Amino acid sequence: MTKRKTILAIVCGMLGCFCFGGGDWLMIYGDTSFHADAVSWLTNGAAEIPIWRQNLAMALAFPGIILYGIALFSVQNYITDEKRRKVYHYLNAFGLTPWLALHLFYIMILVLFAQLNNAGMKMNDAARICGELYSALSWVVVASEAFMLPVFVYWFYLQVRGFTAFPKPFAFTNVLIIFGLLKGVTMLMPDNAFRLAFTNGLMSESMIIWFAIILIFEIRKEKKQ
């Protein structure tokens, strides 16, 4: 890929973060004075979220995954070894598969929670039903993460071993490391709507920082030439 196409691809990834991250905020931002015991993100604010917000959150995920794919597949061009580039390519293809499924999984539970409350059910009862649904299908979350995370672990390995165009220390700008740092920040935040939505969007927020680092690297490299 040319430098211009690479930059455009990374910008696409950042736009994908706004799509997915925007959906993460839309689907859950609300008052947190009530938390369900079993599932902490079932709040009284979530019970009041109108259906159009959940529809928009789900709709944004479709362009979001396309934009993510453009950027994540372009990143493979930084890998200097052809065999390892192919491994990254297939791990990335498998890793993109569950993003929409996981997004839908959470939205369906949130929609059910809101509708049960709108129908007059007590919030504790609605939270119990939705908590049981989440518990019954929680393996979906584990399975999705098992598909999503290996490509980022492999990217760390490639960078720390020097199999990419980046300096080895760039391995510590990995999405998963950024995610861990941001997760630590959320523990210092007060319990409110911002903290809940920020936590829900942590992966998108981590991704946009990672893409921004790659974009700065590419722009600086171009200026030096």
Salt bridges, closest charged atoms under 4 A:
ASP24 OD1 - HIS103 ND1 3.67
ASP81 OD2 - ARG84 NH1 3.36
GLU82 OE1 - ARG85 NH1 2.31
GLU132 OE2 - ARG128 NH1 3.51
ASP191 OD2 - HIS35 NE2 3.04
GLU218 OE1 - LYS221 NZ 3.69
